[in-house]
Amino acid sequence: MSDQTPGTSDQPPGLADLDALSSKELHDRAMKLARDRRDVGFLWELLRSIPAAAAATGDGERADFDMLHGLSLLEEFTHAGEGELADALRPVYLDYLTRHATPGSSGSS
């Protein structure tokens, strides 16, 4: 058994380690990891998740607008690491980071 703490350079971060981070930190790590991996699929998944996340925050009008207007999704995408929207997107970031982070590439800044 290793004496090292989870999330150090020889281990990818675990769900508990990641869940302890703020929503903004999760967003930033997931975005960095996606950029490093050139993972357009994750960016598309995030864009598709934004309307549901907006609805989860209680902003039904925003969710309806996002569903109908692709350009507004791009605007939302630029703010997906902020406020209630970031909190609602936590499961997307946690899932991505736990599935794809590798030792030494946890997506940390």
Disulfide bonds with the S-S distance in Angstrom:
none
